Amino acid sequence: MKPMNNTMAQRLNAANANNSAKAAENDPEFEALVNEISALVSEGKLPEGFDLAAAAKDSAFVDLMQEYGAEAGIRIYAAEQRALEAENNAMERVSARMRERGALPKSTRGGSAAPASTNYSGLSSEAFRALMQQMKKTARDGGKTRL
């Protein structure tokens, strides 16, 4: 039973393809687009690096050509593809830069700010005595104290 279904489906698909091909042959708008595209190809007026076969598979390309004509539709589609490619390249560059920065060594020190100077006139009497004791101890040990 399956081979029969496949055969019937193939016949229906072939019949539909023939009907759409006949309809396309009788469509003057389609014929005009085909003639315009073939003229552009023969004159070499396609944008540089433009892949007509790949673009023809995109329905947006066909819509642009029907709306603006073949030449303008091709230019618009090519410009959109270049913009999309440029955006993707920019995102790749940003991602690469972020990966590079992530690989850089990082400082383990807290901050490099200099400590604030001590306000000796604002010290309490207990804090001043403790500071004096520390300075005397440092002097006994042979160290130098900087204020």
C-alpha positions in Angstrom: 0.0 0.0 0.0 2.9 2.4 0.8 4.4 2.3 -2.7 1.0 3.2 -4.2 0.7 6.2 -1.9 4.2 7.4 -2.8 3.4 7.0 -6.5 0.1 8.9 -6.2 1.8 11.6 -4.2 4.6 11.9 -6.8 2.0 12.2 -9.6 0.1 14.9 -7.7 3.3 16.8 -7.0 4.3 16.5 -10.7 0.9 17.7 -11.8 1.0 20.7 -9.4 4.5 21.5 -10.6 3.4 21.5 -14.2 0.4 23.7 -13.4 2.5 26.2 -11.5 5.1 26.2 -14.4 2.3 26.8 -16.9 0.9 29.6 -14.7 4.3 31.1 -14.4 4.8 31.0 -18.2 1.5 32.9 -18.6 2.2 35.5 -15.9 3.4 38.6 -17.6 4.8 40.1 -14.4 6.9 37.0 -13.8 8.1 37.1 -17.4 9.0 40.8 -17.1 11.1 40.0 -14.0 12.8 37.1 -15.6 13.7 39.2 -18.7 14.9 42.1 -16.5 17.1 39.7 -14.4 18.6 38.1 -17.5 19.4 41.5 -19.0 21.1 42.5 -15.7 23.1 39.3 -15.7 24.1 39.6 -19.4 25.2 43.3 -18.9 27.1 42.4 -15.7 25.1 44.8 -13.5 24.7 42.5 -10.6 26.4 43.7 -7.4 29.9 42.3 -6.8 29.8 39.0 -5.0 26.0 38.7 -5.4 24.8 35.1 -5.5 21.6 35.1 -7.5 20.8 31.4 -7.0 21.0 31.7 -3.2 19.0 34.9 -3.2 16.2 33.4 -5.3 15.5 30.9 -2.6 14.7 33.8 -0.1 11.1 34.9 -0.3 12.1 38.4 0.9 14.2 38.8 -2.2 11.3 37.9 -4.5 9.0 40.3 -2.6 11.6 43.1 -3.0 11.8 42.4 -6.7 8.1 42.4 -7.2 7.7 45.6 -5.2 10.6 47.7 -6.6 11.6 45.9 -9.8 14.5 43.6 -10.4 17.4 46.0 -10.4 16.3 48.0 -7.4 15.2 44.8 -5.6 18.6 43.2 -6.1 20.4 46.3 -4.9 18.2 46.6 -1.8 18.6 42.9 -1.0 22.4 43.0 -1.5 22.6 46.1 0.8 20.6 44.3 3.5 22.8 41.3 3.2 26.0 43.4 3.5 24.5 45.2 6.5 23.6 41.9 8.2 27.1 40.6 7.5 28.7 43.8 8.9 26.6 43.5 12.0 27.6 39.9 12.5 31.2 40.8 12.0 31.0 43.6 14.5 29.4 41.2 17.1 32.2 38.7 16.4 34.9 41.4 17.0 33.2 42.5 20.2 33.1 38.8 21.4 36.7 38.3 20.5 37.7 41.5 22.3 35.8 40.4 25.4 37.5 37.0 25.3 40.9 38.6 25.0 40.2 40.9 27.9 39.0 38.0 30.0 42.3 36.2 29.4 44.4 39.1 30.6 46.0 38.7 34.1 44.2 40.6 36.9 45.7 42.4 39.8 45.1 40.7 43.1 45.7 43.9 45.1 42.7 45.7 46.5 43.3 49.2 45.3 46.2 51.4 44.5 44.9 54.5 46.4 47.3 55.9 48.9 46.1 55.7 52.5 44.7 58.9 54.0 47.2 60.8 56.2 46.6 60.6 59.9 45.0 63.6 61.5 47.1 63.9 64.7 45.3 66.9 66.0 42.0 65.1 66.0 43.2 62.0 67.8 41.7 61.2 71.1 44.1 61.2 74.1 43.9 57.3 74.3 44.7 57.0 70.6 47.6 59.5 70.9 49.1 57.6 73.9 48.8 54.3 71.8 50.6 56.0 68.9 53.3 57.3 71.2 53.8 53.8 72.7 54.1 52.4 69.1 56.6 55.0 68.1 58.8 54.3 71.3 58.6 50.6 70.6 59.7 51.0 67.0 62.6 53.3 68.1 63.8 50.7 70.7 63.7 48.0 68.0 65.9 50.2 65.8 63.2 51.2 63.3 62.4 54.6 62.0 59.1 56.2 62.3 57.7 58.5 59.5 54.9 60.9 60.3 
